[in-house]
Amino acid sequence: MNWFKILANNKLALLAFLFFFIASIINTWLSIYIFVCAFVIIVLQRSKEEPAEKKLLIRFFLFGLFLRLLIGGVAHLIAVKYGNGLDIFGDGMAFAINGRWISAILSGVANKIPIIYDTAPDWEISMGILHGSWGQIWPHLHYYQVTLWGYILGFLYRLFGFRPFIGISINILLGTLLSLNLYFITRYFLKDKLSKRMKITSLLLFNLFPTIFLWSITNMKDMSVIYLLSLFMLFVLKYLETARFKYMAVAVVSCAMITSFRYEMLYPLLVLIAAYIYMKWFFSGRAFSRRLSLLILAAAGLYFLLSKFEALKRIFFSFAHSQLGHINTEGTVYHILPSYYYSDLANLQVDLVDFIILFINGWFHMLFEPLPHRFNKFSLMAYQPINWIWYILLFFSVLGAVYSLRSKRQGALGVLIFIFIIGSLIAFASGNIGTNLRMRDMITPFILVFSIIGIQGTPINNKLGRFLHGENS
């Protein structure tokens, strides 16, 4: 491959190379970042897509990247300037603090840092670290504040110095790449049926959906998890289409990385991998074998429900404890079960009806919170327009799922199984609106994919096209 020829024939790549050269003089991290972005552009340019498709993807990659850099950079500068900390979210500040702590351990100077446990708020500690005065350090290394993301930040701080925007810039790139992954998944279902205006609409939606956009300009681990889940699903769909295990191998690697960010995702992801392998075998096997396997699975499930109810009770109690933890936190909370369920969990007697109530209520709240009648705070009132857009997209996602089941049954079932298993985990364990919005975005991207498919397949798409082109109906 002649890289000089590529640079000479590609103005965008040449411009990126010049930026890289200038950035390498100014800042090492900036030069690496620009190099990675230029590499993505070159990969898109060298892909097998149609020329018009390449141009569209590169333009939206640059659009999403620059918009996030602008808004994320301004938000970070405002937070630092006015003393609100290193990030617009508390968890983002905690990750920065713990990353700095880990970098000190890697540098061998951690023993020189005074440690005072749980005495100062995150923003005060983070500002002290930023201005070079350690003061008080909060080594409150909860698993959700360290994990692989904390160690990545610590390693990068060790190499390039304590620059909290490093983590934000990584999430900005991942958020932009996420929109491309979702576009490829959408195209998997629609192929040539995706019109040009719907291509633009889908890329705009995937780039600008508010909560996902928000996670992409913070220092938190959420965007890494969401991006890896999209990568996981993209390769699962390739596996279901081609039956090549190399795609499943990449999906398994993605699972390992996701688990290193969120430990609680291990068992759901293992169940998903087993389900996809079984599903591929099921659709390619003989009719008798398929029926026999379904009977065996149904019998095993029934046996577990009837004879292993104590195990189900332990699962129920673990979810109830998780909900209780969310309910006792600050913010706007909700109860999935009646209040008396949480008063004495140790002596609580439950049956199968309780599980059904938990399932229905959990999914209802997970999908529809914050509920319109509960907009009793300014923050929730400000969120109301986004919430109604979410309800509309949910409606179209149902249409899109039905359409996808008709056109790409295996792929649609694969995505629906993913939404069901991961969504159930979120639904059962959550009880705080803010946490629910954050956790729900692990499945939100795939609901957005189905919503685009639903809009594409409905008459509203044609009417919208005529309206945009100034034609009368």
C-alpha positions in Angstrom: 0.0 0.0 0.0 1.5 3.3 -1.1 0.6 5.7 1.7 2.2 8.7 -0.1 -0.1 8.1 -3.0 -3.1 7.9 -0.7 -2.2 11.2 0.9 -1.6 12.8 -2.5 -5.0 11.7 -3.8 -7.0 12.4 -0.7 -7.4 16.0 0.4 -8.9 15.0 3.8 -6.1 12.6 4.6 -3.5 15.2 3.5 -5.1 17.8 5.7 -5.2 15.4 8.6 -1.5 14.6 8.0 -0.6 18.3 8.2 -2.6 18.7 11.4 -0.8 15.7 12.8 2.6 17.2 11.9 1.7 20.5 13.6 0.1 18.7 16.6 3.2 16.5 17.1 5.2 19.7 17.8 2.6 21.1 20.2 1.4 18.1 22.1 2.1 14.3 22.0 -1.4 13.1 22.9 -2.9 15.5 20.4 -0.7 14.2 17.6 -1.7 10.6 18.5 -5.3 11.5 18.6 -5.2 13.2 15.2 -3.3 10.3 13.8 -6.0 7.8 14.9 -8.8 10.0 13.4 -6.8 10.3 10.2 -6.5 6.5 10.2 -10.3 6.1 10.5 -10.8 8.5 7.6 -8.3 6.5 5.4 -10.0 3.2 6.3 -13.4 4.6 5.3 -11.8 6.0 2.1 -10.2 2.6 1.3 -13.4 0.6 2.1 -15.5 -1.2 -0.5 -18.4 1.3 -0.2 -19.7 3.3 -3.1 -18.1 6.7 -3.6 -21.2 8.5 -2.4 -21.4 6.3 0.6 -17.8 6.9 1.5 -18.2 10.6 1.2 -21.3 10.6 3.5 -19.7 8.5 6.2 -16.5 10.6 6.2 -18.5 13.8 6.4 -20.6 12.5 9.3 -17.6 11.2 11.1 -16.0 14.6 10.9 -19.3 16.3 11.9 -19.8 14.1 14.9 -16.2 14.4 16.0 -15.9 18.2 15.7 -19.3 18.8 17.3 -18.4 16.7 20.3 -14.9 18.2 20.6 -16.5 21.7 20.6 -19.2 21.1 23.1 -17.2 18.7 25.2 -14.2 21.1 25.3 -16.4 24.1 26.2 -18.2 22.1 29.0 -14.8 20.9 30.4 -13.3 24.4 30.4 -16.4 25.9 32.1 -16.3 23.2 34.8 -12.6 23.8 35.5 -12.9 27.6 35.3 -15.8 27.9 37.7 -14.5 25.3 40.1 -17.1 22.6 39.5 -14.5 19.9 39.0 -13.0 18.1 36.1 -16.2 16.7 34.6 -19.9 17.6 34.4 -20.7 14.4 36.3 -19.5 13.2 39.7 -18.6 9.8 38.4 -16.5 11.4 35.7 -14.6 13.3 38.4 -14.2 10.1 40.4 -12.6 8.4 37.4 -10.2 11.3 36.9 -9.2 11.2 40.6 -8.7 7.4 40.6 -6.8 7.6 37.3 -4.5 10.1 38.9 -4.1 7.9 41.9 -3.3 4.9 39.7 -0.8 7.0 37.7 0.9 7.9 41.0 1.2 4.2 41.9 2.7 3.4 38.4 5.2 6.3 38.9 6.2 5.0 42.4 5.2 8.2 44.2 1.9 7.1 45.7 3.5 6.7 49.2 4.2 10.5 49.1 0.6 11.4 48.8 -1.4 12.2 52.0 -4.5 10.0 52.2 -7.6 11.2 54.0 -10.6 9.0 53.5 -14.0 10.3 52.5 -13.5 13.9 53.8 -13.9 16.2 50.8 -16.3 16.2 47.8 -15.1 15.0 44.4 -15.0 18.5 42.8 -12.8 19.9 45.6 -10.3 17.1 45.4 -10.3 17.1 41.6 -9.7 20.9 41.5 -6.8 20.5 44.0 -5.2 17.8 41.9 -5.6 19.9 38.7 -3.8 22.9 40.2 -0.9 20.8 41.4 -1.8 20.6 45.1 -2.7 17.1 46.2 -4.1 18.2 49.5 -6.6 15.4 50.3 -6.9 12.3 48.2 -10.0 10.1 48.0 -8.8 6.6 47.3 -12.4 5.3 47.5 -11.7 2.8 44.7 -15.2 1.4 44.1 -15.2 -1.2 41.3 -17.3 1.0 39.2 -14.8 3.9 39.5 -11.7 1.8 38.6 -12.3 -1.2 36.4 -10.4 -1.2 33.1 -11.3 2.5 32.4 -9.6 3.7 35.6 -6.5 1.8 34.7 -6.5 3.1 31.1 -6.7 6.7 32.5 -4.0 6.0 35.0 -1.7 4.6 32.3 -2.3 7.5 30.0 -1.8 10.1 32.8 1.5 8.3 33.5 2.6 8.8 29.9 1.2 12.2 29.0 0.6 13.9 32.4 -2.6 14.5 34.3 -4.9 15.9 31.5 -8.5 15.0 32.4 -9.6 15.8 28.8 -7.7 12.7 27.6 -10.5 10.5 28.8 -13.2 12.8 27.4 -11.4 12.9 24.0 -11.4 9.1 23.9 -15.1 9.0 24.6 -15.7 11.6 21.9 -14.0 9.4 19.3 -15.9 6.3 20.5 -19.2 8.1 20.4 -18.5 9.2 16.8 -17.5 5.6 15.9 -20.6 4.3 17.6 -22.8 6.2 15.1 -21.0 4.5 12.2 -21.5 1.0 13.8 -25.2 1.7 14.3 -25.4 2.9 10.7 -23.9 -0.4 9.5 -26.3 -2.4 11.6 -29.2 -0.5 10.2 -28.0 -1.1 6.7 -27.6 -4.8 7.5 -31.4 -4.9 7.8 -32.4 -2.6 5.0 -29.5 -2.8 2.5 -30.6 -1.0 -0.7 -33.9 0.0 0.8 -32.4 2.7 2.9 -33.1 6.0 1.1 -30.6 8.8 1.0 -32.6 11.1 3.3 -33.0 8.2 5.7 -29.3 7.6 5.7 -28.8 11.3 6.7 -31.6 11.0 9.2 -30.1 7.9 10.8 -26.6 9.3 11.0 -28.0 12.5 12.6 -30.1 10.5 15.1 -27.2 8.2 16.0 -24.9 11.2 16.5 -27.2 13.6 18.3 -29.5 11.4 20.5 -29.2 13.5 23.7 -28.2 11.1 26.4 -25.8 9.1 24.3 -24.2 12.3 23.1 -23.9 13.4 26.7 -22.0 10.3 27.7 -19.6 10.8 24.8 -18.4 14.2 26.2 -17.8 13.0 29.8 -15.0 11.1 31.5 -17.1 8.2 32.4 -16.9 4.6 31.3 -20.4 4.4 29.8 -19.4 5.3 26.2 -16.7 2.6 26.1 -19.3 0.0 27.2 -21.9 1.2 24.7 -19.5 1.3 21.9 -18.2 -2.2 22.7 -21.8 -3.5 22.8 -22.4 -2.1 19.3 -19.2 -3.8 18.1 -20.3 -7.0 19.8 -23.7 -6.9 18.0 -22.2 -5.9 14.7 -20.0 -9.0 14.7 -22.8 -11.2 16.0 -24.9 -10.2 13.0 -22.0 -11.1 10.7 -21.7 -14.5 12.4 -25.5 -15.2 12.1 -25.3 -14.3 8.4 -22.1 -16.2 7.5 -21.7 -18.8 10.3 -18.0 -18.0 10.4 -16.6 -18.4 13.8 -14.0 -15.6 13.3 -16.8 -13.1 13.7 -17.9 -14.8 16.9 -14.3 -14.8 18.2 -14.2 -11.0 17.8 -17.6 -10.8 19.6 -16.2 -12.8 22.5 -13.2 -10.5 22.7 -15.6 -7.6 22.8 -17.4 -9.4 25.7 -14.2 -9.8 27.6 -13.5 -6.0 27.3 -17.1 -5.1 28.3 -16.8 -7.3 31.4 -13.6 -5.6 32.3 -15.6 -2.3 32.3 -18.7 -3.7 34.0 -18.2 -6.9 35.9 -22.0 -7.5 36.3 -22.2 -8.0 32.5 -20.3 -11.3 32.5 -23.2 -13.8 32.9 -25.7 -12.0 30.6 -23.1 -11.8 27.9 -22.2 -15.5 28.3 -25.9 -16.4 28.1 -26.1 -14.3 24.9 -23.1 -16.0 23.3 -24.6 -19.4 24.0 -28.0 -18.3 22.7 -26.5 -17.0 19.4 -24.5 -20.2 18.8 -27.6 -22.3 19.5 -29.7 -20.0 17.3 -27.4 -20.4 14.4 -27.4 -24.2 14.8 -31.2 -24.1 15.2 -31.9 -22.3 12.0 -29.4 -24.5 10.0 -30.4 -27.9 11.6 -33.0 -30.4 10.7 -36.6 -30.0 11.7 -36.6 -33.0 14.1 -33.4 -31.8 15.8 -34.9 -28.3 16.2 -38.1 -29.6 17.8 -36.2 -31.9 20.1 -33.9 -29.2 21.3 -36.9 -26.9 22.0 -38.6 -29.6 24.0 -35.4 -30.2 26.0 -35.0 -26.4 26.7 -38.6 -26.1 27.7 -38.3 -29.1 30.1 -35.1 -27.7 31.6 -36.8 -24.3 32.1 -39.9 -25.8 33.7 -37.7 -28.0 36.0 -35.7 -25.0 37.1 -38.9 -23.0 37.9 -40.5 -25.9 39.9 -37.5 -27.4 41.7 -35.0 -24.6 42.0 -37.3 -21.9 43.4 -34.9 -21.1 46.2 -32.3 -20.0 43.6 -35.0 -17.8 42.0 -35.7 -16.3 45.5 -32.0 -15.5 45.9 -32.0 -13.7 42.5 -35.2 -11.9 43.6 -33.5 -10.7 46.8 -30.4 -9.6 45.0 -32.5 -7.4 42.6 -34.5 -6.1 45.5 -31.3 -5.1 47.4 -30.1 -3.4 44.2 -33.3 -1.5 43.9 -33.2 -0.5 47.6 -29.7 0.8 47.1 -30.9 3.1 44.2 -34.0 4.1 46.2 -31.8 5.3 49.1 -29.6 7.4 46.9 -30.2 11.1 46.1 -32.3 12.1 43.1 -35.7 11.1 41.8 -36.4 7.4 42.6 -39.2 5.0 41.9 -40.4 1.7 43.4 -40.8 -1.3 41.2 -42.4 -3.3 44.0 -44.7 -2.2 46.8 -42.9 -0.4 49.6 -43.3 -3.2 52.2 -41.1 -5.5 50.0 -38.1 -3.4 50.9 -38.8 -3.0 54.7 -37.7 -6.5 55.7 -35.9 -8.3 52.9 -34.5 -11.0 55.1 -37.9 -12.4 56.1 -39.7 -11.7 52.9 -41.8 -14.5 51.4 -42.1 -14.4 47.6 -43.7 -16.5 44.9 -43.9 -16.7 41.2 -46.5 -13.9 41.1 -43.9 -11.6 42.7 -41.5 -12.4 39.9 -44.1 -11.5 37.3 -44.9 -8.2 39.0 -41.2 -7.5 39.2 -40.8 -8.3 35.5 -43.7 -6.2 34.2 -43.1 -3.2 36.5 -39.4 -3.3 35.9 -39.7 -3.2 32.2 -42.4 -0.5 32.3 -40.3 1.8 34.4 -37.1 1.0 32.5 -38.7 2.0 29.1 -40.9 4.9 30.2 -39.2 6.7 33.1 -39.3 9.5 33.7 -43.1 9.3 33.5 -44.8 12.5 32.3 -47.0 12.9 35.5 -43.8 12.9 37.6 -42.2 16.0 36.1 -42.1 17.8 39.4 -38.6 19.2 39.2 -37.1 21.7 36.8 -34.5 19.2 35.6 -37.2 16.7 34.7 -39.4 19.4 33.1 -36.4 20.4 30.9 -36.1 16.7 29.9 -39.7 16.4 28.9 -39.3 17.2 25.1 -36.6 14.6 24.9 -38.8 12.2 26.7 -41.6 12.6 24.2 -39.2 12.1 21.3 -38.1 8.9 23.1 -41.8 7.7 23.2 -42.2 8.3 19.5 -39.0 6.5 18.7 -40.2 3.5 20.9 -43.4 3.3 18.8 -41.5 3.2 15.5 -39.0 0.7 17.0 -41.8 -1.8 17.4 -42.7 -1.3 13.7 -39.1 -1.7 12.8 -38.7 -4.9 14.8 -41.7 -6.4 13.1 -40.4 -5.4 9.7 -36.9 -6.8 10.5 -38.3 -10.1 11.6 -39.9 -10.5 8.2 -36.8 -9.5 6.2 -33.9 -10.7 8.4 -35.3 -13.1 10.9 -32.1 -14.4 12.5 -30.5 -10.9 12.8 -33.7 -9.4 14.2 -34.0 -12.2 16.8 -30.4 -11.7 17.7 -30.9 -8.0 18.4 -34.2 -8.6 20.2 -32.7 -11.3 22.4 -29.9 -8.9 23.3 -32.4 -6.1 24.2 -34.5 -8.6 26.2 -31.6 -10.0 28.3 -29.7 -6.8 28.9 -32.9 -4.8 29.3 -34.2 -7.3 31.9 -31.0 -6.9 33.9 -31.4 -3.1 33.9 -35.2 -3.3 34.6 -34.9 -5.6 37.6 -32.0 -3.8 39.3 -32.8 -0.1 38.8 -34.8 2.3 41.0 -33.3 5.7 40.2 -34.4 7.7 37.2 -30.9 9.1 36.5 -29.3 5.7 36.9 -32.0 4.2 34.7 -31.3 6.7 31.9 -27.6 5.9 32.1 -28.0 2.1 32.2 -30.8 2.1 29.6 -28.5 3.5 27.0 -26.8 0.1 26.8 -29.9 -1.0 24.7 -31.0 2.5 23.5 -28.8 2.4 20.3 -30.5 -0.8 19.1 -33.9 0.6 19.8 -32.8 3.6 17.7 -31.8 1.2 14.9 -35.3 -0.4 14.9 -36.9 3.0 15.0 -35.1 4.1 11.8 -36.2 0.8 10.2 -39.7 1.5 11.3 -39.7 5.0 9.9 -38.2 3.8 6.6 -41.0 1.2 6.2 -44.0 3.4 7.0 -45.9 5.9 4.7 -44.7 8.8 6.8 -41.3 8.4 5.2 -42.7 9.0 1.7 -44.8 12.0 2.9 -41.7 13.4 4.6 -39.7 13.1 1.4 -42.4 14.9 -0.6 -42.6 17.6 2.0 -38.8 18.2 1.9 -38.8 18.4 -1.8 -41.8 20.8 -1.9 -44.2 18.4 -3.6 -47.9 18.3 -3.0 -49.5 15.2 -1.7 
